[in-house]
Amino acid sequence: MFLDLPFFDDLHRELARELQAWCVANLPTTEPEDVDKACRDLVSVLGKAGWLRYAVPGEAGGALDKLDSRALCLIRETLAYHAGLADFAFAMQGLGSGAITLYGSDELKQQYLPRVAAGDWIAAFALSEPEAGSDVAAMTTSATLDGDHYVLNGTKTWISNGGIADFYTVFARSEPISGAKGISAFIVPADTAGLYIDERIESIAPHPLATLRFENCRVPVNHRLGAAGEGFRADDGGGTWPR
């Protein structure tokens, strides 16, 4: 069995066994009629069961001191075997909060990450644009500094958890520099004025997906993740999470 490989240790083997038993007892075996509700319910259930604690570091209530790629892969593989939407729900909590783990201030980490781990807040990752998908450096969404706020304008699309998320990690061009160096990352709560859900997108594998529009959307400077213009470093959510 692959879990006997020395790449894994006893922690990983026990994690895989416990999660396998939990999935059999707790995950639905039929396709949901209401995908948005199903996704919200899965985030809540995964949080209450403690599995989302593996998506944040120990300092924010995580199960381990640091994010562990082997544990994350085992969790995702096991969840996906039983229910694709459960894997999606788990992965998006990590992807949507990964940049906070890496570059958020202590205040932002304590405000957001424990709620991600508990399944109380749903996270999302807003990177792609209609004309800038895999070519991140081509993004045109702007973030203009205005006093103690940034003003965001532009469009993001194919955003997973779009429409149900409590907050979005948003990437926008904040510096007058071409390419990747002028991009910054921000936390934008879903109820921020100027953030609109323009369109919900249907997909072959149903999951919450949407186009977002930012129209003079004001975000406090202290919601920026890391230094101005260095958001490209955080665009992989930590390297473990898929886009």
NORMO-V49268 format. One record per residue. N is the residue number from 1. RES is the residue in three letters. OMEGA is omega in whole degrees, 0 to 359 (* if undefined). BURIAL is b if it has 9 or more other C-alpha atoms within 8 Angstrom, else e. D_LAST is the distance of its C-alpha to the last C-alpha in Angstrom with 2 decimals. Layout:
# NORMO-V49268
N:RES:OMEGA:BURIAL:D_LAST
N:RES:OMEGA:BURIAL:D_LAST
This chain:
# NORMO-V49268
1:MET:186:e:29.49
2:PHE:179:e:26.38
3:LEU:177:e:26.56
4:ASP:179:e:29.89
5:LEU:182:e:28.36
6:PRO:176:e:29.08
7:PHE:179:e:25.42
8:PHE:173:b:25.38
9:ASP:186:e:27.88
10:ASP:178:e:29.63
11:LEU:181:e:27.15
12:HIS:181:b:24.41
13:ARG:179:b:26.96
14:GLU:177:e:28.11
15:LEU:181:b:24.64
16:ALA:180:b:23.92
17:ARG:181:e:27.34
18:GLU:182:e:27.15
19:LEU:178:b:23.80
20:GLN:180:b:25.03
21:ALA:179:e:28.15
22:TRP:180:b:26.41
23:CYS:180:b:24.15
24:VAL:185:e:27.33
25:ALA:192:e:29.11
26:ASN:184:e:26.60
27:LEU:179:b:23.86
28:PRO:181:e:24.83
29:THR:179:e:25.68
30:THR:179:e:25.64
31:GLU:182:e:23.17
32:PRO:175:e:23.22
33:GLU:180:e:25.02
34:ASP:186:e:23.29
35:VAL:180:b:19.53
36:ASP:180:b:19.18
37:LYS:180:e:21.96
38:ALA:180:b:20.75
39:CYS:177:b:17.39
40:ARG:181:b:19.40
41:ASP:181:e:21.85
42:LEU:177:b:19.43
43:VAL:180:b:18.01
44:SER:182:b:21.68
45:VAL:179:b:22.86
46:LEU:177:b:20.29
47:GLY:181:b:21.25
48:LYS:180:b:24.93
49:ALA:178:e:24.82
50:GLY:183:b:23.38
51:TRP:180:b:20.26
52:LEU:176:b:17.96
53:ARG:177:b:20.11
54:TYR:181:b:18.23
55:ALA:179:b:15.12
56:VAL:181:b:17.32
57:PRO:184:b:20.01
58:GLY:182:b:23.65
59:GLU:180:e:24.82
60:ALA:179:b:23.01
61:GLY:180:b:24.23
62:GLY:182:b:21.86
63:ALA:182:b:23.28
64:LEU:181:b:23.25
65:ASP:180:e:24.10
66:LYS:175:e:20.81
67:LEU:183:b:17.41
68:ASP:184:e:18.15
69:SER:181:e:15.71
70:ARG:178:e:18.26
71:ALA:181:b:18.60
72:LEU:180:b:14.93
73:CYS:178:e:14.78
74:LEU:179:b:18.06
75:ILE:182:b:17.12
76:ARG:180:b:14.06
77:GLU:182:b:16.28
78:THR:178:b:19.15
79:LEU:182:b:17.55
80:ALA:178:b:15.99
81:TYR:184:e:19.49
82:HIS:183:b:21.09
83:ALA:183:b:18.82
84:GLY:181:b:15.42
85:LEU:176:b:15.09
86:ALA:176:b:16.02
87:ASP:178:b:13.21
88:PHE:182:b:10.79
89:ALA:179:b:12.87
90:PHE:184:b:12.90
91:ALA:182:b:9.27
92:MET:175:b:8.68
93:GLN:179:b:11.81
94:GLY:181:b:10.63
95:LEU:182:b:7.36
96:GLY:182:b:9.57
97:SER:185:b:12.41
98:GLY:180:b:11.41
99:ALA:176:b:12.65
100:ILE:177:b:15.70
101:THR:184:b:16.43
102:LEU:193:b:16.40
103:TYR:180:b:18.09
104:GLY:173:b:19.45
105:SER:178:b:23.22
106:ASP:180:e:25.07
107:GLU:180:e:25.81
108:LEU:179:b:22.25
109:LYS:182:b:21.26
110:GLN:179:b:24.24
111:GLN:190:e:23.68
112:TYR:191:b:20.09
113:LEU:177:b:19.14
114:PRO:180:b:22.10
115:ARG:173:b:21.33
116:VAL:182:b:17.74
117:ALA:181:b:19.38
118:ALA:184:b:22.10
119:GLY:180:b:19.95
120:ASP:179:b:21.91
121:TRP:178:b:19.17
122:ILE:184:b:15.91
123:ALA:175:b:12.97
124:ALA:188:b:10.35
125:PHE:186:b:8.08
126:ALA:183:b:9.68
127:LEU:188:b:8.85
128:SER:177:b:9.40
129:GLU:180:b:13.11
130:PRO:181:e:15.50
131:GLU:181:e:16.56
132:ALA:178:b:13.74
133:GLY:179:b:10.50
134:SER:178:e:9.82
135:ASP:186:e:12.99
136:VAL:183:b:11.97
137:ALA:181:b:15.62
138:ALA:183:b:16.90
139:MET:182:b:15.83
140:THR:176:e:18.95
141:THR:188:b:18.34
142:SER:174:b:21.05
143:ALA:185:b:21.98
144:THR:181:e:25.75
145:LEU:179:b:27.59
146:ASP:183:e:30.45
147:GLY:181:e:32.40
148:ASP:177:e:30.45
149:HIS:164:b:27.59
150:TYR:177:b:24.96
151:VAL:183:b:25.09
152:LEU:174:b:21.83
153:ASN:178:b:22.17
154:GLY:185:b:19.82
155:THR:172:b:17.33
156:LYS:181:b:13.63
157:THR:186:b:12.52
158:TRP:184:b:10.22
159:ILE:178:b:9.40
160:SER:188:b:8.83
161:ASN:176:b:11.90
162:GLY:180:b:13.47
163:GLY:177:b:17.16
164:ILE:184:b:17.35
165:ALA:173:b:15.68
166:ASP:175:b:18.28
167:PHE:181:b:16.46
168:TYR:167:b:13.64
169:THR:191:b:12.38
170:VAL:178:b:13.15
171:PHE:183:b:13.35
172:ALA:181:b:16.61
173:ARG:184:b:19.27
174:SER:184:b:21.99
175:GLU:180:b:24.14
176:PRO:182:e:26.23
177:ILE:178:e:24.66
178:SER:178:e:22.98
179:GLY:189:e:19.86
180:ALA:189:b:17.38
181:LYS:182:b:20.12
182:GLY:186:b:20.79
183:ILE:175:b:17.49
184:SER:179:b:17.53
185:ALA:184:b:15.34
186:PHE:167:b:16.95
187:ILE:179:b:17.07
188:VAL:175:b:18.24
189:PRO:186:e:19.83
190:ALA:182:b:19.58
191:ASP:179:e:23.35
192:THR:178:b:23.60
193:ALA:180:e:26.02
194:GLY:174:b:24.67
195:LEU:184:b:21.26
196:TYR:171:e:21.43
197:ILE:185:b:19.57
198:ASP:187:e:20.67
199:GLU:169:e:19.53
200:ARG:188:b:18.06
201:ILE:176:b:16.35
202:GLU:180:e:17.38
203:SER:180:e:15.40
204:ILE:174:e:16.83
205:ALA:189:e:15.13
206:PRO:172:e:16.06
207:HIS:180:b:13.86
208:PRO:185:b:14.01
209:LEU:186:b:12.60
210:ALA:169:b:14.33
211:THR:180:b:15.35
212:LEU:175:b:16.39
213:ARG:177:b:19.40
214:PHE:183:b:20.68
215:GLU:184:b:24.42
216:ASN:182:e:26.25
217:CYS:186:b:23.97
218:ARG:182:b:25.50
219:VAL:180:b:23.55
220:PRO:179:b:25.63
221:VAL:182:e:25.46
222:ASN:173:e:25.02
223:HIS:174:b:21.61
224:ARG:180:b:20.30
225:LEU:182:b:18.23
226:GLY:182:b:20.05
227:ALA:178:e:22.33
228:ALA:177:b:22.44
229:GLY:182:b:20.74
230:GLU:181:b:18.71
231:GLY:180:b:15.42
232:PHE:179:b:13.81
233:ARG:184:e:14.41
234:ALA:190:b:12.21
235:ASP:176:b:9.14
236:ASP:178:b:7.34
237:GLY:178:b:8.48
238:GLY:175:b:11.02
239:GLY:183:e:9.89
240:THR:189:e:9.76
241:TRP:178:b:6.63
242:PRO:175:e:3.79
243:ARG:*:e:0.00
